[in-house]
Amino acid sequence: MKVNFNKRDPLYEQVVRHFKEEIAAGNLIPGQEVPSRRELASQLTINPNTAQRAYKEMEEQKLIYTESNLPSKITEDPCILEKVQNELLEEAVSSFISAIRPIQLPLDKVIGLLKEKYEDSVLEEKEEKND
C-alpha cells in the first residue's frame, strides 16, 4: 500500500481518504480484510497511533468493521459504498467547477471536453493494463 502524503492535511485523514479512494475504485472489495493497524503503520511508515486513529475514524464512518478478535474488513453495506463514491465524486466536481468558473465557458463546451478527456483517460488506462 502506498500513499502520497501532503503536508497540509492530518495524516490520519489522508489514510482514510486513501481507503475511500481504493474502495470507490474497486481495489478494496466488500468483505476484504485490511492490514492490522501495526501492519499499516509499518507499510506507510507512520506512527501506530496515527494508524489507530485512521481505523477508528473509518469504523465510525462504517467503512470498515471488526468482529471480536478477527481482522478488520471493508464494509459490505451497499449504502455506505455508494455514499463513498458519491462523496468523492461531489468533491472532485466541486473542485473542478471552482477551477473553471472564472473562465466562464458555456456548459455544453465544458461537458463535451470533460466527456472527451474522460474517455481518453479510460482508453489510456486500458492500454497501460494491456502492456
Protein Blocks (a to p, Z undefined) as FASTA:
>chain_A
ZZdddfkbcfklmmmmmmmmmmmnopacghiacddfklmmmmnopafklmmmmmmmmmmn
omaccehjbccdddfbfklmmmmmmmmmmmmmmmmmmmmmmnopafklmmmmmmmmmmmm
mmmmmmmmmZZ
